[in-house]
Amino acid sequence: MATLLSGIRHLPGYLDRPAQENLVELIRKIVIEAPLYVPAMPGTGKPMSVRMTNCGSLGWVTDKERGYRYQSTHPSTDRPWPAIPSELMELWEKLTGYPEPPEACLVNFYSDDAKMGLHQDKDEKQLDAPVLSISLGNSCLFRVGGLDRKEPTGSFKLQSGDIVLLGGEGRLAFHGVDRIYLGTSTLLKNGGRINLTLRRVT
């Protein structure tokens, strides 16, 4: 395992089962209002293997024509994103210590064969604000490295209820999801994994 950059924190099992179930119910309501869609890579238009939506005043989107960005409306419905639930706002306040609230919560749904390549979260203007990531459902193999794509990486499992914070020096660490482990959680009726990522944008 490569040494984690300072500011990266893994909080295993932070959310108990009732708290996880409550978040899943909240996400279901968000998805009714802002349906999951398949984001596309800039330039090539290649579809990503995750489906996603957002909540908050801003949402992260990407497509072939305009690339990675934040916007205030859903790309398919053109409606404003639903508000971030108070439970997530409280987690942000408690765990990050950051003085301003998150503006975006990305909701990524990984089917059991989905992955996420190594990337940096750098589309935000407020890069001193940490990124708070919550895992729900099947476990995944999470890969994290340094500030350059070529630096060594290490991997560890994220289980349902785990939280990861990327802050400080580690705010711009390259990270990704190598695989999903089937049957490792009963939280989601049809399997898969949900990742919630809270971010301050402006």
N, C-alpha and C positions, 0 to 999 in steps of 0.2 A: 504494500500500500504506500503510495507516494504521500509525503507529509502534507497535510492540509494547510493551505495558506491561513494566516491569522484572520480572524473574523468569520470563518466558516464554522458553524455549530450544528451538530446533529443531536436532536433530542428524541431518542427512541421511545416509542410508546407514550408520547406526551398526551394524546387524546385517548380516553377510555372508550369502550364500545358504545355506550349511550351517546357520548359526544360525537362519535363518528356517524352513528345512525341519524342523529339530528342534522348534521351537515349534509348528508346524502339527501334528506328530505328537502332541505333548503335549496340544494342544487337542482333537484327535480323541478321545483317551482321556477327557478331561474331559466331552466331549459325550455319550459313551456312558453315563457315570455320571450326568450332569446334563443331560438333553436340552435343545436349543434350544426356546424358546417365544416367542410373540409378546406383548410387553408392551402394555398398554392405557393410554390417557391417563386421568388422574383426572377424575371427573365425567362426561365424555362417553362413556368407554369406547371411544373411537376407537382402532383398532389402530395401532401404530407401524409404520413401513416396515422396521424392522430386526427380526431375530430375535436372541435373546440367551440367555445363561446366565451363571453366575458360578463362581468358585472362591475358597476362603478361608473363614475362620470366619464371615464375613458376606457376604451377596449383596444387590445393589440390585435392587429389584423395583418394579413399579407396576401398579395395576389401577384399575378404575372406582370401586370401593367405598372403598378405603383409601388410594389415592394413592401418592406416592413415599415409599419407606422402605427400610431395610435389615432383613434378617431372616436367621436362621441356617439356614433350610431352603428347598428348592426349592418354588415355588408349586404345581407340578403333582404332583410325587412325594412331597412332604413329607419328603424325606430331607435330611440335612445336605449342604452343598456339598462337593465334593472339595477337597483341600488345594491351596494355591498351589504350583506347581512350584518347586524350588530355583533353577532358572535365572532365573526372574522375581524371586525374592527377592534374588538376587545383583545383578541389574540395579538394583533399587531401592536397595540398599545402596551400590552404586558411584556411581550418578548423582544421588541425591537428597541424600545426606549426612544424612538425617533419622534421629534416634536410635532410633525405634521402627519395627517392620516394618509392611507393609501388611496390612490385614485383609480386603480385598475386591479381587478382580480381575474386572472386568466383561468379558465376552466378547461383543462385538457383531458379528453377521454382516450385512454389507450386500450384498444382491443388487445387480446392476448398475444397477437403477433406484431404489435406496433413497437416502434423504436423512436428515439430522438437522437440525432447526431450531435457530436460535440459542437457547442456554440457558446457565445457570451451573451448575456442580457445587457445590451448597450444602446437600446433605442430610446432610453429615458434621458432627460436633461438633468435629473436630480440623481447623479451617480453616487452621492454620499449616503443616500438612503438605502438601507438593506433590502434584499428580496427575501420574502418569507414564503416557504413552500410546504404544503401539506399533502401527505400521501393517504389515499383512501382506496381500499380494495386489495387486489392481488399485489404481492411484493414485486419489486423491480430491482434490477442491478443498476445502481447509480454510479456513473463514472465522473470523476472530477480531476482536474489538472491544475495548471498554472495560468499565467497571464498570456502565454504564447501557445498556440495550437500544438507546437512541436515539443513542448515540455512534457516530462513523464506524467502519466495519469495513474490513478488507483481507483478501485471500485469497492463499494460496500452495498449491502442490501438495505433497501428501504421497505418497511412493512407498514401495514395500515395503521394510521394513528401517529406515525413518525412526522416530525417537523425538521426541516433544514433551513438554516439562515445563512445567506450569503451577504456578508457585510465587511467593512474595513478593507483590508488588502484583498480579501477573497471575493469582494463584490463582483469583480470582472473575471473570475476564474472560469475557464472553459469547463463545461459540464454537459452531460447527456445521459440518456437511458439506453442501455445495451439490450435489455430483454425484460420480459414480464414472466413471472413464475406462475404457471397455471395452478389453480386449486389451492392457493395459499391463504385465501380469505373467503369467508362466506358473506361479507358485507354487501357486495353487489350481486343481485340475484342471477345475473347472466355473465358473471365474471368480468374480467378487465380491471382497469385501474383508473382512478380519477386523481389528477394532480391540480391543486389550487395554488396559484402563485400571486401573492399580493405585492404590488409595486407602487411606489411614488414616482410620478412621471415628470411633473413640471416643477 
